[in-house]
């Protein structure tokens, strides 16, 4: 089927079924717009957590080891919490998600540090 006959058939269908035809025309237009965009090839660059923190906060003298030491109590509490959950059945009220869905320690530490920096920046701008 040629493009012209497809468009004629689509317009006839749109006249008899305006809601569905409008959706089809919108999807076809969106597909055409998407085909005009170039594909960006993003290269993956793996960085260690301390490298990421230095890149985000170059003026900070706070090291990753300082953050680990200041969150030792929190890390122990989280470890105890997950140890208690190991014997719970999934899914349950105490364990609604599998433990594999949780963040690892480095990701959690990174988010915690970002949260601290964001709050520090907010408080200094008051």
Backbone as a printed PyTorch tensor [residue, N CA C, xyz], in Angstrom:
tensor([[[  0.8510,  -1.1680,   0.0000],
         [  0.0000,   0.0000,   0.0000],
         [  0.9040,   1.2410,   0.0000]],

        [[  0.6220,   2.1380,  -0.9070],
         [  1.4350,   3.3460,  -0.9960],
         [  1.0720,   4.3090,   0.1270]],

        [[  1.9380,   5.2620,   0.3480],
         [  1.6930,   6.2540,   1.3970],
         [  0.4310,   7.0630,   1.1260]],

        [[  0.1870,   7.3900,  -0.1490],
         [ -0.9850,   8.1820,  -0.4890],
         [ -2.2720,   7.4130,  -0.2090]],

        [[ -2.3240,   6.1460,  -0.6040],
         [ -3.5410,   5.3630,  -0.3430],
         [ -3.7190,   5.1150,   1.1500]],

        [[ -2.6190,   4.9600,   1.8750],
         [ -2.7140,   4.8070,   3.3240],
         [ -3.3190,   6.0540,   3.9510]],

        [[ -2.8570,   7.2250,   3.5200],
         [ -3.3730,   8.4740,   4.0710],
         [ -4.8410,   8.6880,   3.7220]],

        [[ -5.2210,   8.3380,   2.5100],
         [ -6.6320,   8.4720,   2.1150],
         [ -7.4980,   7.5480,   2.9540]],

        [[ -7.0770,   6.3060,   3.1060],
         [ -7.8320,   5.3550,   3.9400],
         [ -7.9020,   5.8300,   5.3860]],

        [[ -6.8220,   6.3810,   5.8730],
         [ -6.7920,   6.8830,   7.2470],
         [ -7.7360,   8.0690,   7.4160]],

        [[ -7.7650,   8.9800,   6.4390],
         [ -8.6730,  10.1200,   6.5220],
         [-10.1340,   9.6770,   6.4680]],

        [[-10.4480,   8.6940,   5.6130],
         [-11.8120,   8.1670,   5.5500],
         [-12.1860,   7.5290,   6.8760]],

        [[-11.2760,   6.7660,   7.4340],
         [-11.5310,   6.1360,   8.7340],
         [-11.7120,   7.1910,   9.8200]],

        [[-10.9200,   8.2580,   9.7550],
         [-11.0080,   9.3210,  10.7580],
         [-12.3480,  10.0330,  10.6790]],

        [[-12.8850,  10.1960,   9.4870],
         [-14.1960,  10.8440,   9.3390],
         [-15.2850,   9.9810,   9.9590]],

        [[-15.1950,   8.6570,   9.7680],
         [-16.2350,   7.7720,  10.3180],
         [-16.0140,   7.4460,  11.7940]],

        [[-14.7720,   7.5080,  12.2540],
         [-14.4330,   7.2260,  13.6670],
         [-13.5180,   8.3460,  14.1750]],

        [[-14.0770,   9.5020,  14.5080],
         [-13.2200,  10.6660,  14.7870],
         [-12.2830,  10.4990,  15.9850]],

        [[-12.7410,   9.9040,  17.0660],
         [-11.8760,   9.7860,  18.2540],
         [-10.6930,   8.8660,  18.0040]],

        [[-10.9520,   7.6910,  17.4800],
         [ -9.8730,   6.7340,  17.2150],
         [ -8.9820,   7.2410,  16.0890]],

        [[ -9.5960,   7.8140,  15.0630],
         [ -8.8160,   8.3610,  13.9570],
         [ -7.8820,   9.4680,  14.4120]],

        [[ -8.3660,  10.3150,  15.3130],
         [ -7.5310,  11.3930,  15.8510],
         [ -6.3290,  10.8070,  16.6040]],

        [[ -6.5640,   9.7450,  17.3720],
         [ -5.4710,   9.1040,  18.1070],
         [ -4.4500,   8.4980,  17.1510]],

        [[ -4.9360,   7.8700,  16.0820],
         [ -4.0320,   7.2600,  15.0980],
         [ -3.2140,   8.3380,  14.3900]],

        [[ -3.8790,   9.4370,  14.0060],
         [ -3.1570,  10.5330,  13.3560],
         [ -2.1120,  11.1380,  14.2830]],

        [[ -2.4660,  11.2990,  15.5410],
         [ -1.5090,  11.8390,  16.5100],
         [ -0.3100,  10.9000,  16.6760]],

        [[ -0.5750,   9.5910,  16.7670],
         [  0.5080,   8.6150,  16.9160],
         [  1.4050,   8.6060,  15.6730]],

        [[  0.8020,   8.7020,  14.4870],
         [  1.5660,   8.7210,  13.2410],
         [  2.4370,   9.9830,  13.1740]],

        [[  1.8630,  11.1240,  13.5670],
         [  2.6150,  12.3760,  13.5700],
         [  3.7620,  12.3110,  14.5700]],

        [[  3.5000,  11.7690,  15.7560],
         [  4.5380,  11.6410,  16.7810],
         [  5.6560,  10.7200,  16.3030]],

        [[  5.2890,   9.6280,  15.6440],
         [  6.2840,   8.7040,  15.1000],
         [  7.1430,   9.3980,  14.0450]],

        [[  6.5090,  10.2200,  13.1990],
         [  7.2490,  10.9520,  12.1790],
         [  8.2120,  11.9400,  12.8270]],

        [[  7.7550,  12.6580,  13.8720],
         [  8.6240,  13.6010,  14.5740],
         [  9.8040,  12.8670,  15.2320]],

        [[  9.5270,  11.7270,  15.8550],
         [ 10.5830,  10.9600,  16.5110],
         [ 11.6310,  10.4760,  15.5090]],

        [[ 11.1990,  10.1350,  14.2940],
         [ 12.1420,   9.6310,  13.2940],
         [ 13.0920,  10.7130,  12.8050]],

        [[ 12.7470,  11.9750,  13.0060],
         [ 13.5920,  13.0890,  12.5780],
         [ 14.6990,  13.4060,  13.5780]],

        [[ 14.6160,  12.8760,  14.7760],
         [ 15.6150,  13.1430,  15.8060],
         [ 16.7960,  12.1870,  15.6590]],

        [[ 17.9590,  12.7070,  15.9070],
         [ 19.1410,  11.8470,  15.8540],
         [ 19.2860,  11.0880,  17.1740]],

        [[ 19.8660,   9.9430,  17.0940],
         [ 20.0760,   9.0940,  18.2640],
         [ 21.4060,   9.4720,  18.8960]],

        [[ 21.3660,   9.7150,  20.1970],
         [ 22.5790,  10.0840,  20.9170],
         [ 23.1720,   8.8200,  21.5320]],

        [[ 24.4360,   8.6230,  21.2860],
         [ 25.1160,   7.4540,  21.8380],
         [ 25.8190,   7.8830,  23.1230]],

        [[ 25.2100,   7.5710,  24.2540],
         [ 25.8010,   7.9200,  25.5350],
         [ 26.7950,   6.8480,  25.9440]],

        [[ 27.9830,   7.2590,  26.2570],
         [ 28.9980,   6.3220,  26.7070],
         [ 28.9490,   6.2370,  28.2260]],

        [[ 29.0580,   5.0500,  28.7140],
         [ 29.0370,   4.8490,  30.1610],
         [ 30.4300,   5.0820,  30.7140]],

        [[ 30.4900,   5.8930,  31.7440],
         [ 31.7570,   6.1520,  32.4010],
         [ 31.5620,   5.8340,  33.8730]],

        [[ 32.2220,   4.7920,  34.3230],
         [ 32.0730,   4.3830,  35.7160],
         [ 33.0190,   5.1850,  36.5930]],

        [[ 32.4540,   5.7390,  37.6470],
         [ 33.2410,   6.4850,  38.6170],
         [ 33.0250,   5.8970,  39.9930]],

        [[ 34.0130,   6.0290,  40.8190],
         [ 33.8790,   5.6260,  42.2100],
         [ 33.1660,   6.7420,  42.9590]],

        [[ 32.5720,   6.3870,  44.0900],
         [ 31.7980,   7.3450,  44.8570],
         [ 32.6320,   8.5550,  45.2700]],

        [[ 33.8680,   8.3480,  45.6820],
         [ 34.6920,   9.4920,  46.0850],
         [ 35.0070,  10.4010,  44.8950]],

        [[ 35.1370,   9.8340,  43.6840],
         [ 35.3640,  10.6480,  42.4910],
         [ 34.1310,  11.4880,  42.1540]],

        [[ 32.9630,  10.9030,  42.3310],
         [ 31.7190,  11.6270,  42.0630],
         [ 31.5640,  12.7940,  43.0250]],

        [[ 31.8380,  12.5480,  44.3030],
         [ 31.7080,  13.6100,  45.3010],
         [ 32.6940,  14.7440,  45.0390]],

        [[ 33.9230,  14.4050,  44.6310],
         [ 34.9100,  15.4470,  44.3220],
         [ 34.5010,  16.2430,  43.0920]],

        [[ 33.8720,  15.5670,  42.1160],
         [ 33.4270,  16.2730,  40.9100],
         [ 32.2410,  17.1880,  41.2190]],

        [[ 31.3330,  16.7380,  42.0800],
         [ 30.1580,  17.5420,  42.4170],
         [ 30.4800,  18.6670,  43.3820]],

        [[ 31.3940,  18.4080,  44.3200],
         [ 31.7200,  19.3780,  45.3600],
         [ 33.2330,  19.5680,  45.4400]],

        [[ 33.8170,  20.2140,  44.4340],
         [ 35.2790,  20.3420,  44.4060],
         [ 35.8350,  21.1990,  45.5420]],

        [[ 35.0420,  22.1160,  46.0790],
         [ 35.5400,  22.9970,  47.1360],
         [ 35.4910,  22.3540,  48.5090]],

        [[ 34.8500,  21.2040,  48.6170],
         [ 34.6870,  20.5520,  49.9170],
         [ 35.9450,  19.7670,  50.2970]],

        [[ 36.3140,  19.8650,  51.5610],
         [ 37.4440,  19.0760,  52.0620],
         [ 36.9520,  17.8100,  52.7570]],

        [[ 35.6470,  17.6240,  52.7720],
         [ 35.0340,  16.4640,  53.4110],
         [ 35.2850,  15.2330,  52.5410]],

        [[ 35.8290,  14.1780,  53.1190],
         [ 36.1440,  12.9800,  52.3380],
         [ 35.0620,  11.9180,  52.5170]],

        [[ 35.1400,  10.9260,  51.6870],
         [ 34.2090,   9.8100,  51.7770],
         [ 34.3940,   9.0660,  53.0980]],

        [[ 35.6230,   8.9470,  53.5300],
         [ 35.9000,   8.2710,  54.8110],
         [ 35.2580,   9.0260,  55.9740]],

        [[ 35.2710,  10.3690,  55.9200],
         [ 34.6070,  11.1610,  56.9610],
         [ 33.1170,  10.8520,  56.9960]],

        [[ 32.5240,  10.7460,  55.8090],
         [ 31.0960,  10.4440,  55.7330],
         [ 30.8000,   9.0510,  56.2680]],

        [[ 31.6670,   8.1010,  55.9270],
         [ 31.4650,   6.7390,  56.4170],
         [ 31.5480,   6.6950,  57.9410]],

        [[ 32.5230,   7.4070,  58.5080],
         [ 32.6720,   7.4130,  59.9600],
         [ 31.4760,   8.0690,  60.6370]],

        [[ 30.9750,   9.1600,  60.0340],
         [ 29.8570,   9.8630,  60.6670],
         [ 28.5430,   9.1160,  60.5080]],

        [[ 28.4930,   8.1400,  59.6140],
         [ 27.2620,   7.3720,  59.4360],
         [ 27.3920,   5.9300,  59.9190]],

        [[ 28.4340,   5.6230,  60.6700],
         [ 28.6130,   4.2520,  61.1760],
         [ 27.4010,   3.7730,  61.9730]],

        [[ 26.9010,   4.6150,  62.8500],
         [ 25.7630,   4.2360,  63.6830],
         [ 24.5310,   3.9630,  62.8070]],

        [[ 24.3330,   4.8190,  61.8160],
         [ 23.2180,   4.6300,  60.8950],
         [ 23.3920,   3.3450,  60.0900]],

        [[ 24.6050,   3.0850,  59.5990],
         [ 24.8650,   1.8620,  58.8290],
         [ 24.6070,   0.6180,  59.6770]],

        [[ 25.0240,   0.6450,  60.9420],
         [ 24.7820,  -0.4940,  61.8310],
         [ 23.2910,  -0.7030,  62.0490]],

        [[ 22.5590,   0.3830,  62.2220],
         [ 21.1120,   0.2960,  62.4180],
         [ 20.4400,  -0.3120,  61.1840]],

        [[ 20.8420,   0.1380,  59.9980],
         [ 20.2660,  -0.3880,  58.7560],
         [ 20.6280,  -1.8610,  58.5830]],

        [[ 21.8790,  -2.2250,  58.9070],
         [ 22.2880,  -3.6280,  58.8200],
         [ 21.4800,  -4.5170,  59.7490]],

        [[ 21.2510,  -4.0560,  60.9780],
         [ 20.4240,  -4.8160,  61.9170],
         [ 19.0010,  -4.9590,  61.4030]],

        [[ 18.4700,  -3.8950,  60.8150],
         [ 17.1110,  -3.9230,  60.2710],
         [ 16.9890,  -4.9790,  59.1790]],

        [[ 17.9610,  -5.0180,  58.2460],
         [ 17.9030,  -6.0010,  57.1710],
         [ 18.1440,  -7.4170,  57.6780]],

        [[ 18.9580,  -7.5650,  58.6920],
         [ 19.1540,  -8.8990,  59.2790],
         [ 17.8560,  -9.4250,  59.8760]],

        [[ 17.0790,  -8.5500,  60.5010],
         [ 15.7870,  -8.9810,  61.0570],
         [ 14.8110,  -9.3440,  59.9470]],

        [[ 14.9170,  -8.7010,  58.7950],
         [ 13.9950,  -8.9710,  57.6910],
         [ 14.3080, -10.2540,  56.9370]],

        [[ 15.5250, -10.7920,  57.0830],
         [ 15.9060, -11.9850,  56.3320],
         [ 14.9730, -13.1590,  56.5970]],

        [[ 14.4850, -13.2930,  57.8200],
         [ 13.6290, -14.4230,  58.1750],
         [ 12.1560, -14.1670,  57.9100]],

        [[ 11.7950, -12.9520,  57.5210],
         [ 10.4010, -12.6310,  57.2080],
         [ 10.0460, -13.1680,  55.8280]],

        [[  8.7840, -13.5040,  55.6500],
         [  8.3360, -13.9820,  54.3380],
         [  7.9690, -12.7960,  53.4630]],

        [[  8.1720, -12.9710,  52.1830],
         [  7.8160, -11.9480,  51.2060],
         [  6.6530, -12.4730,  50.3930]],

        [[  5.6590, -11.7230,  50.1080],
         [  5.3250, -10.3810,  50.5770],
         [  4.5780, -10.4550,  51.9120]],

        [[  4.8710,  -9.5250,  52.7490],
         [  4.1860,  -9.4070,  54.0320],
         [  4.1750,  -7.9330,  54.4330]],

        [[  3.5250,  -7.6560,  55.5490],
         [  3.4570,  -6.2730,  56.0080],
         [  4.8420,  -5.7520,  56.3860]],

        [[  5.6590,  -6.6080,  56.9910],
         [  6.9990,  -6.1780,  57.3830],
         [  7.9870,  -6.1900,  56.2190]],

        [[  7.7060,  -7.0060,  55.1960],
         [  8.6230,  -7.1290,  54.0630],
         [  7.8140,  -7.0610,  52.7560]],

        [[  7.3670,  -5.8440,  52.3800],
         [  6.5310,  -5.7310,  51.1750],
         [  7.3080,  -5.8750,  49.8690]],

        [[  8.6300,  -5.7030,  49.9030],
         [  9.4690,  -5.8070,  48.7160],
         [ 10.6280,  -6.7610,  48.9860]],

        [[ 11.1370,  -7.4210,  47.9430],
         [ 12.3130,  -8.2690,  48.1390],
         [ 13.5250,  -7.4240,  48.5540]],

        [[ 14.4110,  -7.9990,  49.3090],
         [ 15.5990,  -7.2690,  49.7640],
         [ 16.5020,  -6.8660,  48.5990]],

        [[ 16.3780,  -7.5530,  47.4660],
         [ 17.1980,  -7.2130,  46.3010],
         [ 16.8370,  -5.8360,  45.7520]],

        [[ 15.6650,  -5.3140,  46.1130],
         [ 15.2320,  -4.0110,  45.6200],
         [ 15.8160,  -2.8520,  46.4260]],

        [[ 16.5380,  -3.1240,  47.4690],
         [ 17.0730,  -2.0590,  48.3120],
         [ 18.3770,  -1.5200,  47.7360]],

        [[ 18.7490,  -0.3400,  48.1700],
         [ 20.0060,   0.2590,  47.7410],
         [ 21.1730,  -0.4000,  48.4510]],

        [[ 22.2960,  -0.4340,  47.7810],
         [ 23.4950,  -0.9080,  48.4730],
         [ 24.0390,   0.2330,  49.3460]],

        [[ 25.0140,  -0.0740,  50.1720],
         [ 25.5320,   0.9160,  51.1200],
         [ 26.1180,   2.1420,  50.4350]],

        [[ 26.8210,   1.9510,  49.3230],
         [ 27.4460,   3.0870,  48.6500],
         [ 26.3910,   4.0150,  48.0490]],

        [[ 25.3490,   3.4620,  47.4540],
         [ 24.2920,   4.2990,  46.8910],
         [ 23.5550,   5.0440,  47.9890]],

        [[ 23.2670,   4.3600,  49.0660],
         [ 22.5970,   5.0060,  50.1890],
         [ 23.4370,   6.1110,  50.7880]],

        [[ 24.7310,   5.8680,  50.9240],
         [ 25.6490,   6.8750,  51.4550],
         [ 25.7140,   8.0820,  50.5210]],

        [[ 25.7610,   7.8260,  49.2250],
         [ 25.7870,   8.9020,  48.2430],
         [ 24.5320,   9.7680,  48.3460]],

        [[ 23.3660,   9.1380,  48.4210],
         [ 22.1160,   9.9030,  48.5340],
         [ 22.0550,  10.6790,  49.8370]],

        [[ 22.5540,  10.0870,  50.9080],
         [ 22.5790,  10.7650,  52.2000],
         [ 23.4750,  12.0020,  52.1430]],

        [[ 24.6430,  11.8780,  51.5220],
         [ 25.5620,  13.0100,  51.4040],
         [ 24.9330,  14.1060,  50.5470]],

        [[ 24.2910,  13.7220,  49.4430],
         [ 23.6210,  14.7250,  48.6110],
         [ 22.5150,  15.4310,  49.3800]],

        [[ 21.7760,  14.6820,  50.1820],
         [ 20.7160,  15.2750,  50.9940],
         [ 21.3050,  16.2750,  51.9890]],

        [[ 22.4150,  15.9020,  52.6300],
         [ 23.0680,  16.8180,  53.5670],
         [ 23.5310,  18.0920,  52.8590]],

        [[ 24.1300,  17.9420,  51.6900],
         [ 24.6240,  19.1030,  50.9420],
         [ 23.4700,  19.9980,  50.5030]],

        [[ 22.3870,  19.3870,  50.0670],
         [ 21.2250,  20.1700,  49.6400],
         [ 20.6510,  20.9570,  50.8110]],

        [[ 20.5220,  20.3170,  51.9580],
         [ 19.9990,  21.0150,  53.1230],
         [ 20.9600,  22.0870,  53.6150]],

        [[ 22.2520,  21.8200,  53.5400],
         [ 23.2380,  22.8170,  53.9340],
         [ 23.1450,  24.0400,  53.0160]],

        [[ 23.0270,  23.7990,  51.7310],
         [ 22.9080,  24.8820,  50.7610],
         [ 21.6270,  25.6730,  50.9910]],

        [[ 20.5340,  24.9710,  51.3080],
         [ 19.2550,  25.6370,  51.5740],
         [ 19.3600,  26.5060,  52.8300]],

        [[ 19.9730,  25.9700,  53.8810],
         [ 20.0680,  26.7300,  55.1330],
         [ 20.9990,  27.9270,  55.0200]],

        [[ 22.0500,  27.8030,  54.2120],
         [ 22.9670,  28.9400,  54.0620],
         [ 22.3740,  30.0360,  53.1930]],

        [[ 21.3530,  29.7120,  52.3870],
         [ 20.7160,  30.7140,  51.5250],
         [ 19.5450,  31.4040,  52.2030]],

        [[ 19.2140,  31.0480,  53.4340],
         [ 18.0890,  31.6890,  54.1210],
         [ 18.3880,  33.1190,  54.4910]]])
